């Protein structure tokens, strides 16, 4: 278990710490809401809908967040209001406020072009595959041992469009059923992780 340090002046959560913090990555504003890069945010929206929550933002927050009760666990969920490559500036204060000092209890849900549309992988640590949101989180936390749920959005055919432009497009209509299904499975994985360890989640959800 990798624990975060407690730097001088760090504000600690008052009351009971959350059991998990789940952050769904994406870009803010309606313009980007339905683009592939916002797949992580879609998963948080699904969890909030399932558990009758409502995302809110305090005036100085850089994220919209709420706390859900999943079984007997307290699960903080959030979507940054920053743009993707500045996600870490939202995640670092969220982690402090949640009271979590074990980095593996931070679950970052994000789009993944190296997975086919509708595939999903649960993992911890490892390479960032050029994902700017993950790079920003690692930079701010100085740690990459957080848990990740990777949502496959596929990649463009060679020579057609740059990956950075591809993820900022809306998925094709034919892809929507697969994406809707994988968003549901990713929400299932978060619920499973509330009561089970990472290895069990990988064994269950990382099947083709």
C-alpha positions as CSV (number, residue, x, y, z in Angstrom):
1,X,0.0,0.0,0.0
2,X,1.5,3.3,-1.1
3,X,0.6,6.2,1.2
4,X,0.7,9.9,0.4
5,X,2.8,12.2,2.5
6,X,1.3,14.9,4.7
7,X,3.0,18.1,3.7
8,X,3.1,21.0,6.2
9,X,0.0,23.1,5.9
10,X,-2.1,20.4,4.2
11,X,-5.8,20.7,5.1
12,X,-7.2,17.5,6.4
13,X,-10.7,16.3,6.0
14,X,-12.9,16.7,9.0
15,X,-15.0,13.7,9.9
16,X,-15.0,10.2,8.4
17,X,-12.7,9.8,5.4
18,X,-14.1,8.5,2.2
19,X,-13.4,4.9,1.3
20,X,-12.8,5.7,-2.4
21,X,-12.3,8.8,-4.5
22,X,-13.4,8.2,-8.1
23,X,-12.5,10.9,-10.7
24,X,-13.9,10.8,-14.2
25,X,-11.7,12.7,-16.6
26,X,-12.9,14.9,-19.4
27,X,-13.1,18.5,-20.7
28,X,-15.6,21.1,-19.4
29,X,-18.4,22.8,-21.3
30,X,-21.2,21.5,-23.4
31,X,-19.0,21.6,-26.5
32,X,-17.0,18.6,-25.2
33,X,-19.5,16.7,-23.1
34,X,-20.2,14.0,-25.7
35,X,-16.7,13.7,-27.2
36,X,-14.6,10.5,-26.7
37,X,-12.2,12.3,-24.4
38,X,-15.1,12.6,-21.8
39,X,-15.7,8.9,-21.4
40,X,-14.4,9.0,-17.9
41,X,-16.8,11.7,-16.9
42,X,-19.7,9.6,-18.4
43,X,-18.9,6.9,-15.9
44,X,-19.2,9.3,-13.0
45,X,-22.5,10.5,-14.4
46,X,-23.7,6.9,-14.5
47,X,-22.7,6.3,-10.8
48,X,-24.4,9.5,-9.7
49,X,-27.6,8.5,-11.5
50,X,-27.5,5.0,-10.1
51,X,-27.2,6.2,-6.5
52,X,-29.5,9.3,-6.6
53,X,-26.6,11.8,-6.2
54,X,-26.0,15.2,-7.6
55,X,-22.7,16.7,-8.6
56,X,-22.1,20.2,-7.1
57,X,-19.2,22.7,-7.0
58,X,-18.4,25.1,-4.3
59,X,-17.3,28.5,-5.5
60,X,-13.6,27.9,-5.3
61,X,-13.6,24.2,-6.3
62,X,-12.0,23.1,-9.6
63,X,-14.3,20.1,-9.8
64,X,-17.9,19.1,-9.4
65,X,-18.3,16.4,-6.8
66,X,-20.5,14.6,-4.4
67,X,-20.4,11.6,-2.0
68,X,-22.3,8.5,-2.7
69,X,-23.1,5.6,-0.4
70,X,-22.4,2.3,-2.2
71,X,-23.4,-0.5,0.2
72,X,-21.8,0.5,3.4
73,X,-19.0,2.5,1.8
74,X,-18.5,6.2,1.4
75,X,-17.5,6.9,-2.2
76,X,-16.5,10.4,-3.2
77,X,-17.0,11.0,-7.0
78,X,-15.9,14.0,-9.0
79,X,-15.5,15.4,-12.5
80,X,-12.8,18.2,-12.9
81,X,-13.9,21.5,-14.3
82,X,-10.4,22.1,-15.6
83,X,-9.4,21.1,-19.1
84,X,-7.8,17.7,-19.5
85,X,-4.2,18.6,-19.4
86,X,-4.7,20.4,-16.1
87,X,-6.6,17.6,-14.3
88,X,-4.1,17.3,-11.6
89,X,-4.8,20.7,-10.2
90,X,-8.4,19.5,-9.5
91,X,-7.5,16.0,-8.3
92,X,-4.9,17.0,-5.7
93,X,-7.3,19.0,-3.5
94,X,-10.0,16.5,-4.0
95,X,-7.7,13.8,-2.6
96,X,-6.9,15.9,0.4
97,X,-10.5,16.7,1.1
98,X,-11.6,13.1,0.8
99,X,-9.2,12.1,3.6
100,X,-7.6,9.3,1.6
101,X,-3.9,8.7,2.2
102,X,-3.6,5.4,0.3
103,X,-3.1,6.4,-3.4
104,X,-4.6,3.1,-4.6
105,X,-8.0,4.2,-3.3
106,X,-8.0,7.0,-5.9
107,X,-9.7,5.6,-9.0
108,X,-9.2,7.6,-12.2
109,X,-11.5,6.7,-15.1
110,X,-10.4,7.8,-18.5
111,X,-10.6,7.2,-22.3
112,X,-8.0,5.0,-23.9
113,X,-7.3,4.9,-27.6
114,X,-5.1,1.8,-27.3
115,X,-8.2,-0.2,-26.4
116,X,-10.9,-1.0,-29.0
117,X,-14.3,0.6,-28.7
118,X,-16.3,-1.0,-25.9
119,X,-13.3,-2.7,-24.2
120,X,-12.3,-1.9,-20.6
121,X,-9.3,-2.5,-18.4
122,X,-8.7,-2.1,-14.6
123,X,-5.1,-1.5,-13.6
124,X,-2.8,0.2,-11.2
125,X,0.2,2.3,-12.0
126,X,2.3,1.7,-15.1
127,X,2.8,3.8,-18.3
128,X,0.6,6.8,-19.1
129,X,0.4,6.1,-22.9
130,X,0.7,9.8,-23.6
131,X,-2.6,10.7,-21.8
132,X,-2.3,14.3,-20.8
133,X,-4.9,14.0,-18.0
134,X,-2.9,11.2,-16.4
135,X,0.4,13.1,-16.8
136,X,-1.1,16.1,-15.0
137,X,-2.3,13.9,-12.1
138,X,1.1,12.3,-11.8
139,X,2.8,15.6,-11.8
140,X,0.6,17.1,-9.1
141,X,0.6,14.0,-6.8
142,X,4.2,13.0,-7.6
143,X,2.9,9.5,-7.6
144,X,1.4,7.3,-10.3
145,X,0.2,4.4,-8.1
146,X,-3.5,5.3,-8.4
147,X,-6.0,2.8,-9.8
148,X,-7.2,3.3,-13.3
149,X,-10.2,2.2,-15.3
150,X,-9.5,2.6,-19.0
151,X,-12.4,3.0,-21.3
152,X,-11.7,1.9,-24.9
153,X,-12.6,4.4,-27.5
154,X,-10.6,3.0,-30.4
155,X,-8.1,4.9,-32.5
156,X,-8.3,6.5,-36.0
157,X,-7.2,4.6,-39.1
158,X,-3.6,5.4,-40.0
159,X,-3.2,8.6,-42.0
160,X,-6.8,9.8,-41.4
161,X,-6.7,12.1,-38.3
162,X,-4.4,12.8,-35.4
163,X,-5.3,11.0,-32.2
164,X,-5.6,14.3,-30.3
165,X,-8.3,15.4,-32.8
166,X,-10.0,12.0,-32.8
167,X,-10.7,12.0,-29.1
168,X,-12.2,15.5,-29.3
169,X,-14.8,14.2,-31.8
170,X,-18.1,12.6,-31.0
171,X,-18.2,8.9,-31.5
172,X,-19.9,7.5,-34.5
173,X,-23.6,6.5,-34.1
174,X,-22.6,2.8,-34.5
175,X,-20.2,3.0,-31.6
176,X,-22.7,4.4,-29.1
177,X,-24.3,1.0,-28.0
178,X,-20.8,-0.4,-27.2
179,X,-19.8,2.8,-25.4
180,X,-23.0,2.8,-23.4
181,X,-22.4,-0.8,-22.4
182,X,-18.8,-0.2,-21.3
183,X,-19.7,2.8,-19.3
184,X,-22.1,0.6,-17.4
185,X,-19.5,-2.0,-16.9
186,X,-17.0,0.6,-15.6
187,X,-19.6,1.8,-13.1
188,X,-20.0,-1.9,-12.1
189,X,-16.2,-2.1,-11.6
190,X,-16.2,1.0,-9.3
191,X,-19.0,-0.6,-7.2
192,X,-17.1,-3.8,-7.0
193,X,-13.9,-2.0,-5.9
194,X,-15.8,-0.5,-3.0
195,X,-15.9,-3.9,-1.4
196,X,-13.1,-5.9,-3.1
197,X,-9.4,-5.6,-3.9
198,X,-7.8,-4.6,-7.2
199,X,-6.6,-8.1,-8.1
200,X,-10.2,-9.4,-7.8
201,X,-11.5,-6.6,-9.9
202,X,-8.9,-7.2,-12.6
203,X,-9.7,-10.9,-12.7
204,X,-13.4,-10.2,-13.1
205,X,-13.4,-7.2,-15.4
206,X,-10.3,-7.5,-17.6
207,X,-11.8,-10.3,-19.7
208,X,-12.1,-9.7,-23.5
